[in-house]
Structures are given as structure tokens and as C-alpha cells.
């Protein structure tokens, strides 16, 4: 399997874990210093983001990835795509298409989302 395919699978596994509120899987797919930025511009640490998923502040119901572009450079990679999320966030339900620009690092054979 190509590295690009593994990266896309890791990204999709994260989306599914967010829907399932599976915090342990989300932790296993991200570096400990990973931060998340909402469409509002609000930035959160990994644990703040995961807690809001766990406690129901952020609820994800579905996703669709459009036109993923993946570049691999050794143990570092970047995925750019438009992702449509069905969600209820901070009490507002909807479907939003957001541009993602996600970095990955390969550790122990696994691709993890990271900040750089």
C-alpha cells in the first residue's frame, strides 16, 4: 500500500473516531502537542478538543473528503483537501465544507497528525 493511501486512511480513521467519540483512538492518531483550529479561528490543544468531543460540545455525524492532495517527504507528509462535515458544534447543527491542511509525521510505522 502506498504511503499516500496510508495517510488518507489515517485521516479517515480520525474522522470516524471523532464521530464515535473514541478518544483513545484519536490520541493514537495524533502527536501529544497537536492543536486544532476551528472554522471560527478558535485554537485548542489536543486534550481540550478531545474533551469537547467527549462531553458533547462537539458532535460529528459524517464526513466527505473532496479532492485530497497528499505530498510525502520522508517521514513527513501533508494532506490538503476540502472536507464536508455534518456536525452539531456549540449548539448549531449543519453541514460545512472546510479546507484542511493537515501535517503528518511517521512514527514507528504509523502516520500521526501533527502541527509541523
C-alpha positions in Angstrom: 0.0 0.0 0.0 1.4 3.4 -0.9 2.2 6.0 1.8 -0.4 8.3 0.4 -3.1 5.7 0.8 -1.9 5.1 4.4 -2.1 8.8 5.2 -5.6 9.1 3.8 -6.6 6.0 5.8 -5.2 7.6 9.0 -7.1 10.8 8.3 -10.3 8.9 7.7 -9.7 6.8 10.9 -9.5 10.1 12.8 -12.8 11.3 11.3 -14.5 8.0 12.3 -13.1 8.2 15.8 -14.4 11.8 16.1 -17.9 10.5 15.1 -17.7 7.6 17.6 -16.2 9.9 20.4 -13.4 7.4 20.6 -10.8 9.5 22.5 -8.2 6.7 22.8 -8.2 6.2 19.0 -7.9 9.9 18.5 -5.0 10.1 20.8 -3.3 7.2 19.0 -3.6 9.1 15.7 -2.1 12.5 16.9 1.0 13.7 18.5 0.7 15.0 22.0 1.4 18.6 21.0 -1.2 18.6 18.2 -3.5 21.6 18.2 -6.8 22.1 16.4 -8.2 25.3 14.9 -12.0 25.6 14.4 -13.6 27.5 11.5 -14.1 30.4 13.9 -10.4 30.6 14.4 -10.6 29.2 18.0 -7.5 27.2 18.7 -7.4 24.3 21.1 -4.9 21.8 22.5 -5.5 18.2 21.6 -6.9 17.4 25.1 -9.3 20.5 25.0 -10.6 19.4 21.6 -11.0 15.8 22.7 -12.8 16.8 25.9 -15.3 18.8 23.9 -16.0 15.8 21.7 -16.3 13.5 24.7 -18.7 15.8 26.6 -20.9 16.5 23.6 -20.0 20.1 23.0 -18.7 19.0 19.6 -20.7 16.3 17.8 -19.6 14.9 14.4 -22.0 12.8 12.4 -20.5 12.3 9.0 -17.7 13.5 6.7 -16.9 13.5 3.0 -13.3 14.2 1.7 -13.1 16.0 -1.7 -10.0 16.1 -3.9 -7.3 15.0 -1.4 -3.8 16.0 -2.4 -1.0 14.3 -0.4 2.7 15.1 -0.5 5.2 12.8 1.2 8.7 13.8 2.1 10.4 11.0 4.0 8.8 10.8 7.4 6.7 14.0 6.9 3.6 14.4 4.9 0.9 16.9 4.2 -2.7 16.3 3.2 -4.8 19.1 1.6 -8.5 18.6 0.9 -11.9 20.1 1.2 -13.8 18.2 3.9 -17.6 18.4 4.3 -18.6 17.7 7.9 -22.0 17.1 9.3 -22.0 18.2 12.9 -23.5 20.0 15.8 -21.0 22.3 17.3 -21.6 24.7 20.2 -25.4 24.0 19.7 -25.5 24.8 16.0 -26.3 21.9 13.6 -25.2 22.0 10.0 -23.0 20.8 7.2 -19.9 22.7 6.5 -17.2 22.3 3.8 -13.8 23.3 5.2 -10.4 23.3 3.7 -8.0 21.1 5.6 -4.2 21.4 5.5 -3.0 18.7 7.8 0.6 17.7 8.6 1.6 14.1 9.4 4.7 12.6 10.9 5.6 8.9 10.6 6.4 7.3 14.0 7.0 3.6 14.5 5.5 3.0 11.1 2.3 4.9 11.8 1.2 8.3 10.3 0.2 10.7 13.1 -1.4 14.1 12.7 1.0 16.8 13.9 1.4 20.6 13.8 4.5 20.7 11.7 
